[in-house]
Amino acid sequence: MSKEEILKAIEEKYDKLGVPVEAMLEGLLWSEPITYWDYIQTDALLGLQIPRTTLPDEMVFIMYHQVNELLFKMILWEIEQVAKAIEISAEKFSKHLMRISRYFDMLCSSFTVMGDGMDVDQYLKFRNTLTPASGFQSAQYRKIEFASTDLINLIDARYRDTIDRNSSFKNAYDHLYWQAAGKNYTTGQKTTLLNLFEKKYMGDFIDFMEDYNDCNLSRKFKQLPKEVQEEEELIKAMRHYDYTVNVKWVMAHYNAAGKYLGGSDGDLEATGGSNWRKYLHPKYQRRIFFPYLWSEEELKTWGTF
């Protein structure tokens, strides 16, 4: 575009907004050029690491989890591009799913940063100052689950027969698979880990569950024309995402936890007090976003292939 065409387009844009183009252009005279550190907010970002101990490797632990949360935000952003689209093609659906899967591939491979990047003796010391905090309390990760599949696939397998789409969101929430890590179903008592988590996020979660009830990734897939649902590349992308999140990522987390919490004298509890082996292993969770895209044999051996 020529200079005249650009200026005309700018004038038309700001006329539609009801903003005098002269005022906007004059403002440019006094504005400063953007810098990398201002745009990325580097100083603010680098000021967010606040260790609770004098142990150097705690800094690795903090920054690693902050990087995870940034990637979770990127994943939620990509999911929204699919979930909130009025119309969506198989190509666009696959594109965003593969972006999400690449983010989770990064998360899976990144466990070596923490697994090989912290001294076990340091971790076992500073972890005691973190109780009852736990990665269990990542609200963004829970939202990724809600936005990916129908709630029934996130219900504890023991209670799925008692819950359907007519159940209240609160009832579904009370029986989510991860509740077992913070709740004694015999006594009904919840751990401090779960109580604090719910106090902070339960209302937000229930609103989010309702918001994505009819537009989660699984629902959006089923809303596509039948011939589109049968496209090989889209099915491949759906399966790749499902396996990456619910087996590959979980097992990477499981194996990293085993290095620090497992031992010859028996397993240590996670900082939140959960039985981390049963909570983390996919063969116990039985969490599968798109079960209709897997064979009976694959579903039967989920988490072991």
Buried (B, 14 or more C-beta within 10 A) or exposed (E): EEEEEEEEEEBEEBEEEEEEBEEBEEEEEEEEEEEEEEEEEEEEEEEEEEBEBEBEBBBBBBBBEEBBEEBBEBBBEBBBBBBEBEEBEBEEBBBBBBBBBBBBBEBBEBBEBBBEEBEEEBBBBBBEEBBBBBEBBBBBBBBBBBBBBBBEBBBBEEBBEEBEEEBEBEEBBBBBBBBBBBBEEEEEEBBEBBBBBBEEBBEEBBEBBEBBBEBBBBBBBEEBEEEBBEBEEBBBBBBBBBBBBBBBBBBBBBEBBBBBBBEEEEEBEBBBBBEBBEBBBBEBBBBBBBBEBBEEEBEEEBBEE
